[in-house]
Amino acid sequence: MAVGVPIHINHTLDITVGFSLHDYTPPAAPTTKVPALPTLEFPVPHFWPPGVGSGAVKKTTTVFVGGSAIIQEGHDLGPLVPQLTFVQPNLWNLVFPLTSKRKIMFQSFYNRMDKKQVGLTNLIPIPLPMLACGEPISIPLSFPILNFLNSVRVGLTIADFVGGWLNILITMGTEYLIKKIWPGKKDADGKDIRTAKDKIQENLGSALLGTLAGGISTSVQHLIDSNYPVKVDLSVKITDKTKVGASVQFGSADTTNNPSSVTGSVTYTNKQKNQEGKETGKETSVTGSAAWTWDAGDKKNKEGGTLTVGANQKSPTGNSKAEGTASYNPHNVDAQGRNNDVSVGGTATHSSGSGGTQSGSVTHNPHAPAGEKTTTSTTTTSGNSSTTSTTAPNATGKGTTTTTTHTSGSSSTTTTASNQSSPFGHPL
């Protein structure tokens, strides 16, 4: 297995800083715009709260270094990163942070934590910049300043390095083309007058060019090392509330760790506003996705399809989430050689503003023997106390076992009880 050059990882508390280019308009001449003025991107940690809230921050949940989560592939600090042009005052100061980014462009293919590649950014000795927002294009001049103090290092291969820089250069070129092809439509006062059709065309064109960038960089990586799969991703915002996506991965010589698969998704998000047009903090989202894996190497039980539908509601007083899943895995056989190819299930979680959480899940396998079809689990959390109760089929197929665990602070107690009847009430 390729190891590569050791690079220090980044964790959530590592500070990043950078430089970019942004427009300048002095208050004394509001109709004047000076393009591409040098801009300081303020020092902020990877665990940037607006990025966490928007879902842009990608970090481990079970692997930590010094108590901090490790940054993963796809990570972005997200919006509201403070920025100031070198010439002040500037009327744009409060505008360009709204769409800011500081994105990881490199990852360690052979080092994965929580099933995702470790995201890499580094200043010395090998520069691996993050890509920050800018005008007219993004600028790769953002770096961590203290990650060299981290004791954990992972390997950077030639394919990782080449693929990351290709992704940066193609992204910058793509942004330049987009600005040339779709310069935008504004009236004499600078107001956006694009129609819904104009926006869809821009979003689709931008997405296709982004897909081309990813496809080229991963194809080159595959030519360097055949274990790397070719990836093609497409994400399009077709309305202000609706986003659709598709992804395909194939070609790896190591399909056990890089399975060949295709996925599709659609997300609808509605942020409630009051009569003044201001957001109230209430948000409802509905998602649907489908995935099919046709080659998982030695992990044949991972081949097949999954269909997922979910809904999420957020409000200042609490959050609720529900999700239903159906899967078909033709090679999924249990330890006794019995067919477990079909599974349906659902989960539901509610968290209150006071910090309490209730969640439940159920999984049903219609092809399993009687008494082994259904598994249920419930969890209630309040403060530092939690209770989890799980009812699952016995290995013998003669009923179920309920396991209840109660945790309070550092202490924990577990009890079990056997039920000698089917979850559906049929005698065994």
N, C-alpha and C positions, 0 to 999 in steps of 0.2 A: 504494500500500500504506500502511495506517495505521502510523504510527510511535509516537505517544503521548509521554507525559512521560518523560524519561530518568531511570532509577532505577539506582543502583549495584548491581552483582551481588553475590552472596555466594559465597565459596569455602570450602573445607573447613576452613581454619584460623580463619575468623571466629568470634568468641565471641558466644554468645547468652545472655540472662539474662531472668528473668521473675518474675511473681507469679501465684499461683493461690489456690484455696480447698481445704482438706482437713479431715477430721475430727480431733478432739482427744480423747484419753483419757488422763487422768493415771494414773501407776502406783498412786497411793494409792486410786484409785476405778476399778478396771478395768471395772466394769459401766456406767460413765458415759461417754456420748459427746456431745461438743459439736460440732455440725455446722458446716461452712463457716467454718473459722478461716483468716485470712490466712496465706499460706505463701510463703516465698522459694524460687524455683526457681534453683538454683545456676548460676553462669556455667560453661558448657562449650562446646567447639567443635562445629561442625557434624559434624566427623569424630569422632563419639563412638564409641569402640570397641564397646560393647554394641549400638549401632545398626548398625554395620558388620557385626557378627557375625550379627545377626538379619535383615539385608537391608533394614532400614528406611531407611538412608542412600542417597540417590540422587544420584549425581555423574557428571560426564563422565569418560571414559576416554581421550579423544584430544585434548581441548581444555583448555588450562590458562591461568591467569593468575598470573604470578609463581611458577610452579612448582606451584601448587595447583589441584586440580580444581574445577569450577564446579558449584554446587548446581542440581539439576533439579526439575521438577514431581514431586509425590508424595513429596518428601523428608520424613523424620521422624527426629529424633534417637533415638527408640526407648526401650528400657527402661533402668532403673537411673540415671536422672538424679537426682542428690542434691537433696533437698528438706527443708526444716525449717519447721514452723509457728512463728509468732511467739511462741507460748507453749510453754515446755519445762519438764520432759521430756514426751514424748508416746509412748505405746506404739505408735502407728501409723508412727513414723518409718522403720522398716525394712520396712513393708508397701507403702505407696503408690508407692515407686520401682519396684517390680516391674512395674507396669503403666503406667509413665510414658510420656508422649509430648510432643513439641514439634514440631508439624507445619506445613509450608509450606502456605498456603491460597491464595496468589496465584501466577500465572505469566504470563510474557510470551508471548502467543499468536504474535506475529509474529517472535519470536527463538528459534531452536532450535539446540541444540548437541548433537551426537551423536544427532540425530533426535528429541530431546525438548525440550519447551518449558523455558526457563530459569525456575527457581523464584525467587520474589521474597519478601523480607521486608525491612522498612525502618522506621526510626523517624521521621526527619525528612528533608524537609519533609512527605512524605506517609506517614502511618502505615499500614503493611502488617504487622499482627501475625501471629505464629505462634500456633497453637492448642495450649495445654498442658492436660494432664490436670487434673482437679479434681473436687470433690464439692459439690453434686450433679451439676454439669455442667462441661464444659471451659471454660477461661477464655482469651480472646484478649489476654493481657497479656505476651507474650514477644517480645523484639526482639533484633536484632543491635546491638552497640554500636560497632563499628569499621568496618562495611562502607563507610561514606562515604569511607574512605581508598582504596578500590579505584578504579583508573583506568577500568575498563570499565563502561559503562552500557548498558542496554537499554530499549526502550520499554514503557511501561505505558499501555494504551488505556483508554477509559471502560468498555468491555466487560470488560477484565481486572479493573478496580477493582470494578465492580458485581458481577461474578460471584464474586469472592473474598469480598466482604463478605456476599453472599447465602449462600454456602456456609457461612460461619462461623455466621451467625444461624440458618439452618435446621438445622445440625448441633447447635447448642446446644438448640434447640427439640425436636429429635428425641430427644436424650439425656434431656431432661426428661420427655417422653412415655413413653419406655422405662421410666424409673424409676417412673412412675405406673402403667403397665400391668403391668409385671413387677417388682414390688418385691423379689422373691427370697423363698426359703423357708429359714428357719433355726430350729434347735431352741432350747431355753432357754439352752444354752451358746454360742449364736452359730454353731454348725456348719452348713455348707451341707447341706441335705437335699433339694435339687432332684433329681428323677428325670432320666433321660436324655431322656425326652419333654419335660420342662420346659425343659431346656437347648436342645433343638432348636427349640422354639417361640420361646424368647427370641432365639436366634441368627437365626432366620428373620425374626422381626418386626423386629429391629434392622437386618438387612440390607435389608429392604424399605423401611424408613424412610430408610436411608442412600441407597438407590437413588432414592427420591423427591427427596431433597435435591439430588443431583447432576443429576437430570433437570430440575428447576425452574431451577437456576442456569445450566445450559448452554442451556436454552431461552430464557431472558432474554437471555443473551449473543448468541444467534442472532438475536433480534429487533433487537438493537442493531446487529449487524454480521453480514450473511448469510454471510460467510466462515467464521464459527464454526460447527462442527457441533454437533448435539444429541447428547449422550452419556448413555447409561444403563448403569450398572455394577451388578452384583450379586455379592457374595461371601458365602458362607454356610459356617460351620464346623458340619458336621452331626454330627461326633463329635470327641472330643479329638484324633484323629489324621487326620481326613479333612476336606478343604475343597473345595468346588465353586464355580466362578465362571462368570459370563457377562457379555458386554459387547457393546453395539451402538452404532455411530456412524453418523450419516447427516445429510443435509440441507445440507451445506456447499455454497456456490456455487463453492468452489475445491476440487474433489475430487482434483485432481492432488496437492495437498499435504495434503488431509484426506479420504482415501478413505472411501467408505461400506463398512462391514464389520461382521461379527458374529464373535465368538469365544466359545469355551467351554473350560473346563478343570476338571481334578480333580487333587488332590494328596493323597497319603497319606504321612505322616511318622511314623516310629517311633523314639523316643529310648530307647535301651537303659538299663535300670536294674538295679542290683544287688539282693541280697536285702534290703537295708535301705531300698530304694526310692529310692536316690540315683542320679542320672544318671552313667553311666560315661564319657561323652564320645563314645560311638559312636552314630551316627544314620544311618538308612536312609530314603530318600524315593523315591517313584515318582510320576511326573507324566505326564499325558496332556492334550493340547490339540488343538483343531481350530479352524480359521479360514477364513472365506470373504469375499472382497472382490468386490463386484459393480460398483463404479464407482470407478475410479482416475484419471478424467479423461484427460489426455494420456498417462499411463503405463499403457497397456493391458496391457503385459507383467506388471504387478503384480496384475491381476485373476485370480481363481481361488481355489483352496483349498489348504490345508496341513494335514497331520496329523502330530503330533509325539508321540513316546513317549520318556521318559527315566528313568534311574535314577541315584541319587547316594548314595554311601556315605562317611561321614566317620568318622574315628577319630583318636586321638592320634598314631598312627604314619603316617598318610597319608590321602589322599582319592582316590576313584575316581568317574568320571562317564562315562556312556554315553548316547547319544541317537540315535534314528533318526527320519528325516523323509521324508515322501512329499508331493509337491506336484503340482498340476495347474493350469497357466496356459495357457488356450486361445489367448491372443494372443502367447505368447512365441516370437518368431522371431529367429534370429540374424542377423548382418550379411550372410550369404549368402542370406537369405530362407528358411532351412530351419527346420522345425518343432522346437521344443524344449519342447513343452507338458507333458511328463511327466518328473519327476525323482525319484529315490529316493537316499537317502544316509544316512550315519551317521558319528558322531564318538565317540572314546573318549579319555579323559585320565586319567592317574594321576600323582599327586604324592606323593612320600615325605616323611617327617618331616625328612629331611636337606636338603630344598630342591630335589631333582631332580624333573624333570617329563618325562613321555613322553606324547605325544598323536598321534593319527592320525585321518584322515578319508577317506571315499570317497564320491563322487557318481557315480551311474549314470543315463544318459538312454537308455532303450531305443529311442527313435525317432530318435536321431542316427545318422549313417552309420557303417559299420564303421570301427573305428580311432578313433572320436571319442566313444565312448559313456561312457567312464569317466575320472574324474580322482581321483588319490590324493595324499595329503600326510601326511608324518610329521615330527614335531618332537621333538627331545630336548634338554633343558636341564639343565645342571649348573653351579651357581655363576653366573659371568658369561659362560659359554660356551653356545652353542646351535647345533644343526644342523637345518636344515629341508630336506627333499627333497620335491619336487612333480613328479608325472608327469601331464601334461595333453595332450589332443589337439592336434596341429598344426593350424594354420589351413587348411592345404591338404587335410586329411583323409587324409593318407598317413602315418599313424603317430602317435607321441607324442614329446614332448620331456621329459626329466627335468632339472630344475634343482635343484642342491644349493647351499645357502648355509650357510657356517660363520662364526659370529661369536664372537670372543673379545675381550672388553673393547671397545675402540673400533675394532678392526680387523675387516674382513669380506672374505671371498672367495666368489666364485660360479663354479660350473662348470655347463655344459650338455652334454647328450648326446642325440642323436636316435635313436629306435628305429623302424625301418621295418617294424613288424609290429603287428597289432592287439593291444590289451591282453589279448584272449582267445586269443592264439596263432594267429589266422588270418592267412595271408599277404595282403598288400595288393596 
